[in-house]
């Protein structure tokens, strides 16, 4: 079983981000108390109360102080057992990991008491790109935090990088990858920039102030990403995720493999194999509802088509692909027969293969993952 906790606070808004967060920390104490209360209210949501992974995401969980972390983890242990080898991840920004000159390891020593894996939102080692994205950290802090994390005993590290930036060159992207590789980080997640409506980038694009990178340029950088990391001993086990052997993210893999998970906090999602729950994406509404003992979420019962489509959308992006036997069980009918024409087309294009009852993308198909998934959706 898997637990996700959403910490909806950030120091400042990144220009590309459309996740739910607030830059006002006034409600932080009340919200942490509400998170703990929701953990209690939702204690029976999962089939068992034994956790294999815990993930603190956001937002910026590295904004939590010692008492808030202690409060959260005491609550978790009150209502759940946690596996001795559980993967416990904290998302963090570089500027929160670098302590004062007198004791630069102080923040990392605190986090090391509670978590054993750090997911660091570096995004780029290129200073102009960090400024364009409105990141709170500098390129120097991006490098320094990785070095300090190693010193603090964090072997299980992953960093996030963004490619397809406007006005970026392949040389800048190649330098970002080279810098990441120089640290020997066991896991790297890399995402193509998408410009979403309502974000600063979205507003700039609407006004003609910013032009998104074209598809061909983004595809070139995706190809550079795959070739560079695979050549350096990483396996692309999901479209955007690369790991050295044995360092795959267990929590994230649970989503792609359709394992039950509980999401705690405003905007968090939960899944229990037959339904999804979506918490309200509003901090004040969330806190008020929890104080009344209510779960501020919407429950969606998943139809056969919903379950097939979700599995296709996530599973096809992974090295494990989609098991056609599981697709048939979810669909209630022979999946291959249902999609015989579409499958033949995808095979002939060289985008998809069937091996050992599993549908997986080819190298060429990885450039068209969403399109392949859409072809296999069930209506």
C-alpha positions as CSV (number, residue, x, y, z in Angstrom):
1,X,0.0,0.0,0.0
2,X,1.2,3.5,-0.7
3,X,0.6,6.9,0.9
4,X,0.9,10.3,-0.8
5,X,0.7,13.6,1.2
6,X,0.4,16.9,-0.6
7,X,2.1,19.9,0.9
8,X,0.5,22.9,-1.0
9,X,2.9,25.7,-0.2
10,X,5.8,27.3,-2.2
11,X,8.0,30.3,-1.6
12,X,7.2,31.6,-5.0
13,X,5.3,30.6,-8.1
14,X,7.3,29.0,-10.9
15,X,6.3,30.4,-14.3
16,X,5.4,27.0,-15.7
17,X,3.6,25.5,-12.8
18,X,-0.2,24.7,-12.7
19,X,-0.1,22.4,-9.6
20,X,-2.2,23.4,-6.6
21,X,-0.2,25.5,-4.1
22,X,-0.2,28.8,-2.2
23,X,2.7,31.2,-1.6
24,X,1.1,32.3,1.7
25,X,2.3,30.2,4.6
26,X,-0.3,31.6,7.1
27,X,-2.3,28.4,7.0
28,X,0.6,26.0,7.2
29,X,0.1,25.1,10.8
30,X,-3.7,24.6,10.4
31,X,-3.2,22.6,7.2
32,X,-0.6,20.2,8.8
33,X,-3.1,19.6,11.6
34,X,-5.8,18.9,8.9
35,X,-3.5,16.5,7.1
36,X,-3.0,14.6,10.3
37,X,-6.8,14.5,10.9
38,X,-7.4,13.3,7.3
39,X,-4.9,10.5,7.8
40,X,-7.1,9.4,10.7
41,X,-10.4,9.8,8.8
42,X,-9.0,7.9,5.8
43,X,-7.3,5.1,7.8
44,X,-9.5,2.4,6.3
45,X,-9.4,3.6,2.7
46,X,-6.7,1.1,1.7
47,X,-7.2,-2.7,1.7
48,X,-4.5,-2.9,4.5
49,X,-2.8,-0.5,6.9
50,X,0.7,-1.6,5.9
51,X,2.7,1.0,3.9
52,X,5.5,0.1,1.5
53,X,6.0,3.7,0.3
54,X,5.3,7.2,1.6
55,X,5.7,10.3,-0.6
56,X,5.6,13.9,0.5
57,X,4.9,16.0,-2.6
58,X,3.8,19.4,-3.5
59,X,4.1,22.3,-3.6
60,X,7.3,22.3,-1.6
61,X,7.4,19.8,1.3
62,X,10.9,20.9,2.2
63,X,9.2,24.0,3.7
64,X,8.0,21.9,6.6
65,X,9.8,22.5,9.9
66,X,10.9,19.9,12.4
67,X,7.7,20.0,14.6
68,X,5.5,19.7,11.5
69,X,7.4,16.7,10.1
70,X,7.3,15.1,13.6
71,X,3.6,15.6,13.8
72,X,3.0,14.1,10.4
73,X,5.1,11.0,10.9
74,X,3.8,10.4,14.4
75,X,0.3,10.4,13.0
76,X,1.3,8.0,10.1
77,X,2.8,5.5,12.6
78,X,-0.2,5.8,14.8
79,X,-2.6,4.5,12.2
80,X,-0.3,2.4,9.9
81,X,2.6,0.0,10.1
82,X,5.5,1.0,7.8
83,X,7.6,-1.6,6.2
84,X,11.2,-1.7,7.5
85,X,12.5,-1.2,4.0
86,X,9.8,1.4,3.0
87,X,10.8,4.0,0.5
88,X,10.0,7.4,2.1
89,X,10.4,10.3,-0.3
90,X,10.5,14.1,0.2
91,X,10.3,16.5,-2.6
92,X,12.7,19.4,-2.0
93,X,14.0,22.6,-3.6
94,X,17.7,23.2,-3.6
95,X,17.5,26.4,-1.7
96,X,15.8,24.6,1.2
97,X,18.6,22.0,1.4
98,X,21.6,24.3,1.7
99,X,22.0,25.5,5.3
100,X,23.8,28.6,6.6
101,X,27.6,28.8,6.2
102,X,28.1,27.8,9.8
103,X,26.2,24.5,9.3
104,X,25.3,23.8,5.7
105,X,24.1,20.3,6.5
106,X,21.5,21.3,9.1
107,X,18.4,21.0,6.9
108,X,19.5,17.7,5.4
109,X,20.2,16.2,8.8
110,X,16.7,17.1,9.8
111,X,15.1,15.5,6.7
112,X,17.4,12.4,7.1
113,X,15.6,11.6,10.4
114,X,12.3,11.1,8.6
115,X,13.0,10.2,4.9
116,X,15.4,8.0,3.0
117,X,14.9,9.4,-0.5
118,X,15.1,13.0,-1.8
119,X,13.5,14.2,-5.0
120,X,15.2,17.5,-5.8
121,X,13.5,20.0,-8.2
122,X,16.6,21.3,-9.9
123,X,15.0,21.7,-13.4
124,X,18.2,23.2,-14.8
125,X,21.9,24.0,-14.0
126,X,21.7,26.9,-16.5
127,X,21.3,30.2,-14.6
128,X,19.3,32.0,-17.4
129,X,16.8,29.1,-17.6
130,X,16.3,29.2,-13.8
131,X,15.6,32.9,-13.9
132,X,13.2,32.5,-16.8
133,X,11.3,29.8,-14.9
134,X,11.3,32.0,-11.7
135,X,13.0,29.3,-9.6
136,X,14.0,30.3,-6.1
137,X,17.4,28.7,-6.3
138,X,20.6,29.5,-8.3
139,X,22.7,27.2,-10.4
140,X,25.3,27.2,-7.6
141,X,22.7,26.0,-5.1
142,X,21.6,23.3,-7.6
143,X,25.1,21.9,-7.6
144,X,25.8,22.4,-3.9
145,X,22.6,20.7,-2.6
146,X,23.5,17.4,-4.4
147,X,27.0,17.4,-2.9
148,X,25.6,18.1,0.6
149,X,22.8,15.5,0.2
150,X,25.5,12.9,-0.4
151,X,27.5,14.1,2.6
152,X,24.3,13.8,4.7
153,X,23.9,10.1,3.8
154,X,21.3,10.3,1.1
155,X,22.2,7.6,-1.5
156,X,18.7,7.4,-2.9
157,X,18.5,10.6,-4.8
158,X,16.6,11.8,-7.8
159,X,16.5,15.1,-9.6
160,X,14.0,16.7,-11.9
161,X,15.1,18.4,-15.1
162,X,13.1,20.3,-17.8
163,X,13.9,20.3,-21.5
164,X,12.2,22.0,-24.5
165,X,12.7,25.4,-22.9
166,X,12.0,28.5,-25.2
167,X,15.2,29.8,-26.8
168,X,17.2,26.9,-25.4
169,X,19.8,25.2,-27.6
170,X,20.8,21.5,-27.6
171,X,24.1,22.5,-26.1
172,X,22.4,23.9,-23.0
173,X,20.4,20.7,-22.6
174,X,23.5,18.5,-23.2
175,X,25.4,20.5,-20.5
176,X,22.5,20.0,-18.0
177,X,22.7,16.2,-18.6
178,X,26.5,16.2,-18.3
179,X,26.3,18.0,-15.0
180,X,23.7,15.6,-13.7
181,X,25.8,12.6,-14.8
182,X,28.8,14.1,-13.1
183,X,27.2,13.6,-9.7
184,X,26.4,9.9,-10.2
185,X,22.8,10.5,-9.2
186,X,21.0,7.1,-9.4
187,X,17.7,8.4,-10.7
188,X,16.8,11.2,-13.1
189,X,13.3,12.5,-14.1
190,X,13.2,14.7,-17.2
191,X,10.0,16.4,-18.4
192,X,9.3,18.4,-21.6
193,X,8.1,21.9,-20.8
194,X,4.4,22.2,-21.4
195,X,2.9,25.7,-21.4
196,X,-0.4,25.5,-19.5
197,X,-3.2,28.1,-19.6
198,X,-3.4,30.3,-16.5
199,X,0.4,30.0,-15.7
200,X,2.7,33.0,-16.2
201,X,4.2,31.2,-19.3
202,X,0.6,30.6,-20.6
203,X,-0.2,34.3,-20.2
204,X,3.1,35.4,-21.8
205,X,2.4,33.1,-24.8
206,X,-1.1,34.5,-25.1
207,X,0.4,38.0,-25.3
208,X,3.1,37.0,-27.8
209,X,5.8,37.5,-25.2
210,X,6.9,33.8,-25.2
211,X,7.0,31.2,-27.9
212,X,7.0,27.6,-27.1
213,X,9.6,25.3,-28.5
214,X,8.4,23.5,-31.6
215,X,7.7,19.8,-31.6
216,X,10.7,18.9,-33.7
217,X,13.1,20.7,-31.3
218,X,11.5,19.0,-28.2
219,X,11.7,15.6,-30.0
220,X,15.4,16.2,-30.7
221,X,16.0,16.9,-27.0
222,X,14.0,13.9,-25.9
223,X,16.2,11.7,-28.2
224,X,19.3,13.3,-26.8
225,X,18.0,12.5,-23.3
226,X,17.3,8.9,-24.1
227,X,20.6,8.3,-25.9
228,X,22.7,10.1,-23.3
229,X,21.3,8.4,-20.2
230,X,21.1,4.9,-21.7
231,X,24.7,5.2,-22.9
232,X,25.6,6.0,-19.3
233,X,24.0,3.0,-17.7
234,X,20.5,4.2,-17.0
235,X,17.4,2.3,-17.9
236,X,14.4,4.3,-19.2
237,X,11.8,2.4,-17.2
238,X,9.1,5.1,-17.8
239,X,8.9,7.8,-20.6
240,X,10.2,10.5,-18.3
241,X,12.1,8.4,-15.7
242,X,15.6,6.9,-15.9
243,X,17.3,4.8,-13.2
244,X,20.5,3.0,-12.6
245,X,19.8,-0.8,-12.0
246,X,17.8,-1.2,-8.8
247,X,17.0,2.5,-8.2
248,X,13.5,2.8,-9.8
249,X,11.1,4.9,-7.8
250,X,8.9,2.4,-6.0
251,X,6.2,4.9,-5.1
252,X,5.7,6.3,-8.6
253,X,5.9,2.8,-10.1
254,X,2.9,1.9,-7.9
255,X,0.8,4.4,-9.9
256,X,1.8,3.0,-13.2
257,X,1.2,-0.6,-12.0
258,X,-2.4,0.2,-10.7
259,X,-1.5,-0.4,-7.0
260,X,-3.9,1.1,-4.4
261,X,-2.7,4.4,-2.9
262,X,-4.1,7.0,-0.6
263,X,-3.7,10.7,-1.3
264,X,-3.9,13.1,1.6
265,X,-4.3,16.9,1.4
266,X,-5.9,19.5,-0.9
267,X,-6.0,18.4,-4.6
268,X,-4.7,14.9,-3.7
269,X,-6.0,11.8,-5.6
270,X,-6.6,8.3,-4.2
271,X,-7.2,5.0,-6.0
272,X,-8.5,1.7,-4.6
273,X,-8.8,-0.4,-7.7
274,X,-12.4,0.4,-8.4
275,X,-12.8,4.1,-7.7
276,X,-10.9,7.4,-7.6
277,X,-11.2,10.2,-5.1
278,X,-10.3,13.8,-5.8
279,X,-9.8,16.2,-2.9
280,X,-10.8,19.8,-3.3
281,X,-8.0,22.0,-4.6
282,X,-8.6,24.8,-2.1
283,X,-6.7,25.1,1.2
284,X,-9.3,26.9,3.2
285,X,-12.2,24.7,2.0
286,X,-10.1,21.6,2.7
287,X,-9.3,22.7,6.3
288,X,-12.9,23.6,7.0
289,X,-14.2,20.3,5.8
290,X,-11.6,18.3,7.7
291,X,-12.3,20.2,10.9
292,X,-16.0,19.0,10.6
293,X,-14.8,15.5,10.1
294,X,-15.7,15.4,6.5
295,X,-13.6,14.3,3.5
296,X,-13.7,17.2,1.0
297,X,-13.4,14.9,-2.0
298,X,-15.4,13.7,-5.0
299,X,-15.6,9.9,-5.6
300,X,-15.7,8.6,-9.1
301,X,-16.6,5.0,-9.6
302,X,-14.6,3.7,-12.5
303,X,-16.3,1.9,-15.4
304,X,-14.6,-0.9,-17.3
305,X,-13.6,1.6,-20.0
306,X,-12.2,4.0,-17.4
307,X,-10.1,1.2,-15.9
308,X,-8.8,0.0,-19.2
309,X,-8.0,3.5,-20.4
310,X,-6.2,4.5,-17.2
311,X,-4.1,1.3,-17.4
312,X,-3.3,1.9,-21.1
313,X,-2.4,5.6,-20.5
314,X,0.1,4.9,-17.7
315,X,1.2,1.3,-18.4
316,X,2.2,1.9,-22.0
317,X,4.7,4.5,-20.9
318,X,6.7,2.0,-18.9
319,X,9.2,-0.8,-19.6
320,X,6.6,-3.2,-18.2
321,X,4.0,-2.1,-20.8
322,X,0.4,-3.4,-20.6
323,X,-0.4,-7.0,-19.9
324,X,-3.1,-8.0,-22.5
325,X,-4.5,-10.6,-20.1
326,X,-5.1,-7.8,-17.5
327,X,-6.6,-5.6,-20.2
328,X,-8.9,-8.4,-21.2
329,X,-10.0,-8.9,-17.6
330,X,-10.6,-5.2,-17.1
331,X,-12.5,-4.9,-20.4
332,X,-14.6,-8.0,-19.9
333,X,-13.9,-8.9,-23.5
334,X,-10.9,-10.0,-25.6
335,X,-8.8,-6.8,-25.8
336,X,-6.8,-7.9,-28.8
337,X,-9.9,-8.8,-30.7
338,X,-11.5,-5.5,-29.8
339,X,-8.5,-3.5,-31.1
340,X,-7.2,-5.8,-33.8
341,X,-7.1,-3.1,-36.5
342,X,-5.5,-0.5,-34.3
343,X,-2.9,-2.9,-33.0
344,X,-2.0,-4.0,-36.5
345,X,-1.5,-0.4,-37.5
346,X,0.7,0.3,-34.5
347,X,2.8,-2.8,-35.2
348,X,3.3,-1.9,-38.8
349,X,4.4,1.7,-37.9
350,X,7.0,0.2,-35.7
351,X,5.7,2.0,-32.6
352,X,4.4,-1.0,-30.6
353,X,5.4,-4.7,-30.0
354,X,3.7,-7.6,-28.4
355,X,6.0,-9.9,-26.5
356,X,5.2,-12.3,-23.6
357,X,1.6,-11.1,-23.6
358,X,2.8,-7.5,-23.0
359,X,2.3,-4.5,-25.2
360,X,5.4,-2.2,-25.0
361,X,6.5,0.8,-27.0
362,X,9.5,0.7,-29.3
363,X,12.2,3.4,-29.2
364,X,10.3,5.1,-32.1
365,X,7.0,4.6,-30.3
366,X,8.2,6.5,-27.3
367,X,8.0,9.7,-29.3
368,X,4.3,9.0,-29.8
369,X,3.3,7.5,-26.4
370,X,0.1,9.6,-25.9
371,X,-1.0,8.9,-29.5
372,X,-0.5,5.2,-29.1
373,X,-2.5,5.2,-25.9
374,X,-5.3,7.1,-27.5
375,X,-5.5,4.5,-30.3
376,X,-6.0,1.7,-27.7
377,X,-8.6,3.5,-25.5
378,X,-11.9,1.7,-24.9
379,X,-15.1,3.8,-25.4
